[in-house]
Amino acid sequence: MKATKKIFFSLCVASSLMWGYSNTVYKVQQQLSELGYSVGVDGEMGRGTARAIRQYQKDNGLRVTGRVTNELLSSLGVSRGGTSQSSTSQSGYRDNSDSDEGGFFDGLGGGSLSDSLKNGKYQIGFLAAWPAYGVSLKMDYSNKMTFEIVAAPMGTFSLYSAKVNYYLSKQRKYNTYAYAAGGVGIYEYKGLGSWSWDGGYKGESKTETVPMFGAGVGLEWSWREFLGHDFPNLYSTIEFGYSHMSFEYYDFGGFLYGGGIYYKF
């Protein structure tokens, strides 16, 4: 039942379930922070935590996964559930387990998809960039780059595109990024025609598809960072850029503002 609710509310971009918080992750973050690694202590397995884990693993000769493995827990002296085993250790213990913290998804076999979901790799949400409105799905490709698929069938015309977001800087509460987008725009003309004395009005409908490109900059922030980890894992964005589409009867090109709200899972 909980799994069904998680999927449902994620797709609705309005989940209030605390799937992102883990006591194990919280204790790992505490240990890393005490050792001088730059990481937020909020119990959420996000990009900053994965980056700090990778650096710790690299510094201590562990397999570099960016995930909470048994090997990492043993090295930090933390057991699953968040109980400290002893004072922080730098032992050379290594095992072959790829187990990760993640609750429900541990039962899926530890494949790449479940790992991505547990680490908050995907976002789904609603975006508006006048005059098109729709939904988008984001996937974190790396710590600096995110791929995004946009389907915006509502508005003056329909827009379907792919975006690449490159992060210029990352702070605890907000990130700045540049983006480039390409795709297609679809515009439907209705009632195009002319009037004559002998035949009256003759009109026809026409659908035109043209290429689209755009680029710009954006600001992204986490509502959880401002309102606490009990708040759903929602992110918002605002963007400013240039977009161009040239239809036969409607030439759209110029600077535009946009924004969206996303749920990260």
HELIX and SHEET records of a PDB file:
HELIX    1   1 LYS A    2  LEU A   11  1                                  10    
HELIX    2   2 ASN A   23  GLU A   34  1                                  12    
HELIX    3   3 ARG A   47  ASP A   59  1                                  13    
HELIX    4   4 ASN A   70  LEU A   76  1                                   7    
HELIX    5   5 GLY A  103  LEU A  108  5                                   6    
HELIX    6   6 SER A  112  LYS A  118  1                                   7    
HELIX    7   7 TRP A  223  LEU A  227  1                                   5    
SHEET    1   A 9 TYR A 122  ALA A 129  0                                        
SHEET    2   A 9 ALA A 132  ASP A 140 -1                                        
SHEET    3   A 9 MET A 145  GLY A 155 -1                                        
SHEET    4   A 9 SER A 158  LYS A 170 -1                                        
SHEET    5   A 9 TYR A 174  SER A 196 -1                                        
SHEET    6   A 9 GLY A 200  SER A 222 -1                                        
SHEET    7   A 9 LEU A 234  SER A 246 -1                                        
SHEET    8   A 9 ASP A 251  LYS A 264 -1                                        
SHEET    9   A 9 TYR A 122  ALA A 129 -1                                        
END                                                                             
